[in-house]
Structures are given as C-alpha cells and as structure tokens.
Amino acid sequence: MHAPDREFDPDDNYASGFDHEMEVDEEAGTEALVWQLLLLINPGDEDTAMRQFGAWQDATADAREDEVEPVWLLKDIIDWTSGFQIHDDDAAAFVESITELVARWNLELDWGVEDPTDDEFLDAARTPDLLHVAYDALRSYGYTLWIWETGTDTIAGWITLSRDDEALRAIAPALGIELRTAAQA
C-alpha cells in the first residue's frame, strides 16, 4: 500500500466533518474523490479508509481513468467491511451484513423482533421493509444508511454519519454513483 499521492492532501478537505455549504471541486481527480468517499463510509476509522485506498490504488495503477467504474471497484474493496451488496430478496444476508457493519461502532439495531436471525421472521421479511427499519434505527444513533443503484437484482450500500449526508450527496454523483437513502427504497 502506498500513501495517497502528494497532489492532494487527503485530510485537507473532509476528514473531520464537512461544511454543508461546500461544493465538490469538479476538477478534483477520481483518486481524490475516492479518498473522500472512503473517509465518509469509514467514520472514525482512517486506518480502514487508508487500507481500502491502498487497494484502490493497486487496482487502478495500470488503468486509465476512463477504464474504471469507481463504484464497482469500490464495492469489491469495501464489501463486508464498509459496505454491502446482497440479492434483492435475501433478507437474511441483509440483516447479517448490516449487523456486521454496525458492530464496528458497537451498535445493535432493533429489528422489531427478539431474534432477527429467526427463520420464521426472515422468511416473512421483505428487504425494502428491512431497509426502512435499519434506516430509522441508524438515524437514532446519528448514522445514515445509503443504497446505490446497481442496475442489477442486488441492493448495495454503506453507512455514514448523518452530519455528512450533504457531503456524500456531493461526492457520490461526482464519482458517477446514483444513490439514495434507504428510506427512499
């Protein structure tokens, strides 16, 4: 893993929160935007963001910028650490992935049942409903659950601090990522 390029300072713009009045520099390179996104989806965990950024740099070292679809490469780099991708109808995988993601902040979500891994609950659960439950539960802790448009029969997303909602809404489109909150699922 190598440190971020010297052409931008990874901590300069966004590491300690975001100015809600800020605008994303349209001239910023993909690498700088990816770093900012990784900081957002790894709140309070710059070490993980740095490891993921190193994986990004390694994966894109020999590629031209127009050859890389940032969201798909990032999905593979962050999967089950800072993000998730599950089939639309796999409630068990969704509950498991979100439970795993929030454990890094020592959170437990209230899924509305005593045992969210119960087969009867999972068989009756619909993923869109679970998205709303998880979104509401995370908002009460100061986090936002996001999903991005995969164009497939899967749901993918990540979690950020709620105070960084506007920053994510600015950075994601600059990377070509169509996203919305899980409440909009």
Buried (B, 14 or more C-beta within 10 A) or exposed (E): EEEBEEEBEBEEBBBEEBEEEEEBEEEBEBBBBBBBBBBBBBBEBBEBBBBBBBBBBEBBEEEEEEEBEBBEBBBEBBEEBBBBBBEBEBBBBBBBBBBEBBEBBEBEBEBEBEEBEEEEBBEEBEBEEBBBBBBBBBBEEEBBBBBBEBEEEEBBBBBBBBBBBEBBBBBBEBBEBEBBBBBEB
